[in-house]
Amino acid sequence: MYVIFKDDIIDSNDIKEIILDNSEFNILEDMSLRSKREDMLAFNMSISIDILNEMLKDDGYDLEEENKEELLDEYMDLADTLAVELEEYMPERTILKAYAYKYDEVEGCIKSIFVMCHRDIGELKLSDIVKRLLSIVG
């Protein structure tokens, strides 16, 4: 899907490739059309618990000692952080939000919503779109 990005047109497939090339996330769905806006890019993504476990171990976490609820919070926070760090690879003047919304035990992953737009659109509209998409996937 093509979206308006200030004075440019961006193909969501190009952004999808940036995400896949520069992160450990998998794209589950391009949700740009479901945002009901011509100036927003949105993806439903997932990241494996195994990858998150390795990162947490590298940071000194003892995964055996953590209780499940605290570990789940760490997974969600780490997934959000990794998604937001993708901003450095995005077009100039991009703002984005990411929200980890589900731990999928069957697939062994954390699922997240990723939404981005041009800075001129504003944080408020960006937050509204994240809420709308969360109501769709949640």
Rosetta silent file (secondary structure, phi, psi, omega in degrees, C-alpha in Angstrom):
SEQUENCE: MYVIFKDDIIDSNDIKEIILDNSEFNILEDMSLRSKREDMLAFNMSISIDILNEMLKDDGYDLEEENKEELLDEYMDLADTLAVELEEYMPERTILKAYAYKYDEVEGCIKSIFVMCHRDIGELKLSDIVKRLLSIVG
SCORE:     score description
SCORE:     0.000 S_00000001
   1 L     0.000  141.312  177.420    0.000    0.000    0.000 S_00000001
   2 E   -98.155  138.397  178.280    1.208    3.497   -0.776 S_00000001
   3 E  -128.626  155.112  178.933    0.849    6.239    1.825 S_00000001
   4 E   -83.540  126.361  179.726    1.356    9.984    1.787 S_00000001
   5 E  -126.403   86.824 -173.290    4.416   11.042    3.751 S_00000001
   6 L    58.479 -108.099 -177.998    4.411   14.858    3.691 S_00000001
   7 L  -100.789    4.249 -177.905    5.453   15.556    0.077 S_00000001
   8 E  -114.604  166.531  172.777    6.487   11.987   -0.736 S_00000001
   9 E  -116.365  129.590 -179.407    4.740    8.719   -1.389 S_00000001
  10 E  -118.304  137.345  175.642    6.039    5.687    0.518 S_00000001
  11 E   -87.857  128.539 -179.608    5.338    2.052   -0.261 S_00000001
  12 H   -61.724  -26.330  176.631    4.552    0.060    2.888 S_00000001
  13 H   -64.549  -32.792  177.063    6.549   -2.830    1.395 S_00000001
  14 H   -66.524  -41.587  178.531    9.682   -0.668    1.568 S_00000001
  15 H   -68.492  -39.034  176.548    9.101   -0.028    5.274 S_00000001
  16 H   -57.243  -44.644  178.953    8.366   -3.716    5.789 S_00000001
  17 H   -63.945  -38.944  177.234   11.769   -4.549    4.263 S_00000001
  18 H   -60.956  -44.391  179.870   13.490   -2.006    6.537 S_00000001
  19 H   -63.440  -47.205 -178.311   11.897   -3.657    9.575 S_00000001
  20 H   -65.599  -36.729 -177.861   12.814   -7.170    8.452 S_00000001
  21 H   -76.774  -26.205 -171.967   16.392   -6.210    7.539 S_00000001
  22 H  -116.078   13.668  179.746   17.159   -4.238   10.707 S_00000001
  23 L  -153.202  177.519  177.317   15.390   -6.158   13.455 S_00000001
  24 L   -97.417    7.251 -178.558   14.361   -9.574   14.681 S_00000001
  25 L   -76.452  148.561  169.592   10.669   -8.824   14.132 S_00000001
  26 E  -107.962  142.732  178.014    8.456  -10.786   11.773 S_00000001
  27 E   -91.507  120.210  178.298    5.636   -8.989    9.992 S_00000001
  28 E   -87.832  -36.920 -176.963    2.300  -10.699   10.572 S_00000001
  29 E  -160.778  138.989  169.203    0.154   -8.182    8.696 S_00000001
  30 E   -83.992  112.618 -176.648    0.389   -4.846    6.932 S_00000001
  31 L  -102.121   13.643 -176.383   -2.354   -2.921    8.722 S_00000001
  32 L   -57.434  -43.333  179.233   -1.867    0.372    6.889 S_00000001
  33 H   -66.135  -35.914 -178.286   -5.182    0.073    5.061 S_00000001
  34 H   -72.557  -13.308  176.513   -6.967   -0.853    8.304 S_00000001
  35 H   -71.401  -17.593 -179.568   -5.777    2.413    9.890 S_00000001
  36 L    62.952   27.519  176.323   -8.304    4.125    7.590 S_00000001
  37 L  -133.994  148.103 -179.179   -5.813    6.911    6.908 S_00000001
  38 L   -90.177   -0.942 -175.068   -3.766    7.647    3.821 S_00000001
  39 L  -122.748   19.284 -179.882   -0.850    9.036    5.824 S_00000001
  40 E  -126.764  141.214  171.750   -0.126    6.232    8.319 S_00000001
  41 E  -110.440  135.000 -177.506    1.876    3.035    8.025 S_00000001
  42 E  -143.790  141.704  179.367    0.958    0.234   10.414 S_00000001
  43 E  -137.789  144.869  167.615    2.115   -3.324   10.977 S_00000001
  44 E   -98.142  122.136 -173.027    1.208   -6.186   13.235 S_00000001
  45 E  -127.746  165.382  174.284    4.552   -7.754   14.166 S_00000001
  46 E  -141.090  155.304  174.676    5.943  -10.497   16.363 S_00000001
  47 E  -137.669  137.757 -175.560    9.271  -11.305   17.967 S_00000001
  48 E   -67.468  141.251  175.719   10.316  -14.687   19.297 S_00000001
  49 H   -62.557  -34.610  179.584   10.586  -15.271   23.038 S_00000001
  50 H   -60.132  -42.016  178.240   13.864  -17.119   22.367 S_00000001
  51 H   -65.381  -43.885  178.871   15.404  -13.950   20.935 S_00000001
  52 H   -64.370  -39.363  177.422   14.133  -11.892   23.867 S_00000001
  53 H   -59.957  -43.143  178.939   15.468  -14.486   26.326 S_00000001
  54 H   -62.110  -41.424  178.994   18.936  -14.239   24.782 S_00000001
  55 H   -65.177  -41.506  179.384   18.870  -10.454   25.052 S_00000001
  56 H   -66.900  -39.228  176.491   17.742  -10.603   28.678 S_00000001
  57 H   -62.293  -41.037  178.434   20.460  -13.151   29.510 S_00000001
  58 H   -63.320  -28.457  178.112   23.038  -10.845   27.903 S_00000001
  59 L   -85.605    1.893  175.762   21.766   -8.069   30.187 S_00000001
  60 L    94.795    9.915  178.219   22.359  -10.265   33.235 S_00000001
  61 L   -76.176  138.301  171.738   18.857  -11.528   33.947 S_00000001
  62 L   -98.123  100.060 -172.996   18.545  -14.937   35.570 S_00000001
  63 L   -64.602  -25.727  179.300   15.450  -16.188   33.776 S_00000001
  64 L   -72.405  -29.132 -176.038   15.010  -19.089   36.189 S_00000001
  65 L   -85.891  -23.409 -177.806   14.779  -16.718   39.162 S_00000001
  66 L   -72.610  140.743  173.291   12.265  -14.262   37.657 S_00000001
  67 L   -79.392  159.622 -172.066    8.596  -14.864   38.348 S_00000001
  68 H   -59.672  -39.284 -177.779    6.389  -15.229   35.271 S_00000001
  69 H   -66.509  -43.761  178.231    4.596  -11.922   35.656 S_00000001
  70 H   -66.016  -38.637  178.587    7.828   -9.906   35.964 S_00000001
  71 H   -65.235  -39.739  177.219    9.345  -11.809   33.061 S_00000001
  72 H   -62.690  -42.031  176.040    6.294  -11.068   30.917 S_00000001
  73 H   -59.685  -42.022  178.226    6.645   -7.361   31.758 S_00000001
  74 H   -63.315  -42.101  177.315   10.299   -7.519   30.689 S_00000001
  75 H   -59.183  -47.144 -177.735    9.333   -9.207   27.407 S_00000001
  76 H   -64.011  -46.214  179.371    6.732   -6.538   26.653 S_00000001
  77 H   -61.931  -43.017 -179.202    9.073   -3.658   27.553 S_00000001
  78 H   -66.061  -40.719  177.913   11.924   -5.117   25.500 S_00000001
  79 H   -62.522  -43.052  177.056    9.668   -5.671   22.463 S_00000001
  80 H   -60.847  -45.639 -178.275    8.453   -2.046   22.701 S_00000001
  81 H   -62.177  -45.937 -179.753   12.011   -0.760   23.006 S_00000001
  82 H   -62.653  -38.732  179.521   13.262   -2.782   20.038 S_00000001
  83 H   -68.043  -42.328 -179.388   10.381   -1.587   17.860 S_00000001
  84 H   -66.747  -31.935  178.539   10.900    2.084   18.785 S_00000001
  85 H   -64.485  -16.406  177.261   14.620    1.766   18.008 S_00000001
  86 H   -66.746  -14.017 -178.969   13.647    1.140   14.372 S_00000001
  87 H   -56.160  -32.761 -178.586   13.001    4.882   14.082 S_00000001
  88 H   -65.219  -19.668  179.578   16.677    5.423   13.217 S_00000001
  89 H   -96.719   -7.191 -175.657   16.184    3.445    9.975 S_00000001
  90 L   -85.492  165.846  178.833   12.989    5.207    8.931 S_00000001
  91 L   -56.812  154.481  179.871   12.637    8.227    6.644 S_00000001
  92 L   -58.621  144.598  178.493   13.565   11.611    8.069 S_00000001
  93 L    69.382   28.821  176.145   10.926   13.373   10.219 S_00000001
  94 E   -87.394  140.687  165.029    9.206   10.106   11.127 S_00000001
  95 E  -120.222  148.556 -179.151    7.388    9.610   14.396 S_00000001
  96 E  -148.307  159.509  174.105    6.298    6.183   15.493 S_00000001
  97 E  -135.443  145.396  175.380    4.685    4.271   18.304 S_00000001
  98 E  -134.435  143.400 -178.891    4.887    0.609   19.126 S_00000001
  99 E  -142.077  115.281  174.896    2.811   -1.315   21.615 S_00000001
 100 E   -76.151  122.866 -172.496    3.345   -4.930   22.635 S_00000001
 101 E  -116.877  -11.705 -174.664   -0.148   -6.258   23.197 S_00000001
 102 E  -157.155  137.856  168.629    0.046  -10.035   23.561 S_00000001
 103 E   -99.241  114.547 -179.128    2.216  -12.904   24.727 S_00000001
 104 E   -98.041  100.577 -177.666    1.371  -15.831   22.473 S_00000001
 105 L   -65.672  -35.698 -177.568    2.411  -18.977   24.374 S_00000001
 106 L   -64.840  -46.378 -179.067    1.520  -21.289   21.491 S_00000001
 107 L   -86.893  -13.370 -179.789    3.742  -19.485   18.978 S_00000001
 108 L    67.207   47.952 -177.241    6.304  -18.465   21.597 S_00000001
 109 E  -148.298  163.828  170.541    6.295  -14.790   20.683 S_00000001
 110 E  -104.304  131.103  178.997    5.318  -11.303   21.709 S_00000001
 111 E  -101.623  140.926 -175.791    2.955   -9.567   19.289 S_00000001
 112 E  -138.082  153.005  170.333    3.161   -5.813   18.743 S_00000001
 113 E  -102.182  136.323  179.624    1.495   -3.023   16.826 S_00000001
 114 E  -127.800  121.879 -179.462    3.856   -0.634   15.016 S_00000001
 115 E  -130.974  136.265  177.626    2.502    2.647   13.592 S_00000001
 116 E  -140.398  155.690  177.678    4.425    5.477   11.939 S_00000001
 117 E  -158.607  177.730  175.748    3.722    8.725   10.151 S_00000001
 118 E   -72.993  146.090 -177.043    5.298   12.063    9.284 S_00000001
 119 H   -54.593  -31.857 -177.539    6.008   14.307   12.271 S_00000001
 120 H   -66.260  -21.205  179.114    3.531   16.936   10.995 S_00000001
 121 H   -67.866  -41.272  175.130    0.597   14.551   11.588 S_00000001
 122 L   102.951  153.381 -178.514    1.251   14.666   15.321 S_00000001
 123 H   -65.140  -35.916 -176.919    1.478   12.386   18.329 S_00000001
 124 H   -63.225  -48.120  179.112   -2.229   12.644   19.158 S_00000001
 125 H   -66.321  -36.259  177.838   -3.431   11.235   15.830 S_00000001
 126 H   -61.836  -45.002  178.422   -0.700    8.606   15.978 S_00000001
 127 H   -63.398  -39.027  178.032   -1.904    7.504   19.427 S_00000001
 128 H   -61.472  -40.671  179.761   -5.514    7.382   18.200 S_00000001
 129 H   -67.822  -40.043  176.628   -4.533    5.049   15.359 S_00000001
 130 H   -58.835  -45.332  178.899   -2.628    2.779   17.741 S_00000001
 131 H   -61.245  -43.653  179.301   -5.745    2.541   19.930 S_00000001
 132 H   -60.599  -46.444 -178.431   -7.943    1.782   16.905 S_00000001
 133 H   -68.212  -34.442  176.825   -5.621   -0.967   15.687 S_00000001
 134 H   -64.193  -34.229  178.345   -5.324   -2.470   19.151 S_00000001
 135 H   -69.120  -25.998  178.468   -9.109   -2.767   19.275 S_00000001
 136 H   -75.830  -45.491 -176.180   -8.938   -4.713   15.995 S_00000001
 137 H   -85.169  -24.581 -175.295   -6.246   -7.193   17.080 S_00000001
 138 L   -82.957    0.000    0.000   -7.177   -7.337   20.761 S_00000001
